[in-house]
Amino acid sequence: MPRDIPYVKIIFADGGIGYIPATADGIPLFVGVSTEGTAEDNKVVAISPDNKDIVFDLFGDTPFTQKIMDFFSMGGGICYAVKTSNATNEGILTAL
């Protein structure tokens, strides 16, 4: 049994936020909320390790962007990303 460490509070964060596992073609999809960046809402964007620098331009500096960059920092290949500016946006389903 693990023991508590004195004076340490463990807070679990969802490391898979907005991450949908790889599809049949083996390419994962990230879905996230962002009111920043130049990407259009509900439009799928393909991102490769070669052009990962555009992620901040497309989605701004947000937790959504950080999750995509974490994917690339762990050796991820091509991925798809879809942004919505509203957490309850029904239009995102048509993009998928």
N, C-alpha and C positions, 0 to 999 in steps of 0.2 A: 504494500500500500504506500503510495506517495504521501509524504508529509508536507504540511504547510510550511512555508518559509516565513519566519517572523518578519513582520512589518512589510510584507509584500502582498499586494492584492492583485490577483490574476483576473484580467478582463479578456474574455474571448471575443475576437472580432471575426466576422465572416470573411475569411480569405478568398472565398469563391464568389464574392459579390458580383453579380451581373455576368457570371461565367456560365455558359451552356457548353457541355462537353462536345467533343468533336462529332461532326455529322458523318454520314456514310462516306463522304469524300475525305474524311479525316481532318477537316479544318474546323477549329473551334470558333464559336460566336460569342462576342461580348455585347451585352445590352446594358445601357446605363443612362442615367439622367444627367444632363449637363445643359446649362443655359449659356455656356460660353462656347467659343470656337466657331469655325466657319462651316462645319458639316451641317447638312440639312437634316431636319428631324425625320425619322422613320426611313432613312435611306441607308442601305447596306454599303459599307465601305470595306474594301479589301486592303489589308495592311501586311507588308512583308518586312522581314528584318532589315532589308536594304533601304526601305523608306520609312522606318519607324519614327524618324524625327518629325514627320508630319502629324503625329498623334497630338501633340500639344497645340498645333495650329487648328486641327480639326475639332478637338473637344475641350480645349482650354486646359488649365492646370487644376484638375478636379480628382476626386477619388476614383472616378471611372477611368481617367487617363492613367492613374498610378497602377491600377490593376492590369491594364493592357501592357504597360511598361514592365511590370513584374513578370508577365508572361514571356516577354522577349528576353529579360535578364536571366530567365531560367532556361534559355535555349529554345524557346518556342519559335516555330516557323510562321508560315502565313496564317493570318486569322481574319475573321470578319468582325466588324463593329457596327452597331446601330445605336444612335443617340436619340433620346427624346428629351424635351425640355419640361415634361410633365410626367410625374410618376404614375399617373392614371391614364395616360394617353392610349386610347383604344386603337389608334391608327398604326401603332407599332406592330400589331399582329398582322396587318396586311403586308408589312415590309418583310416579315419572316416567311 
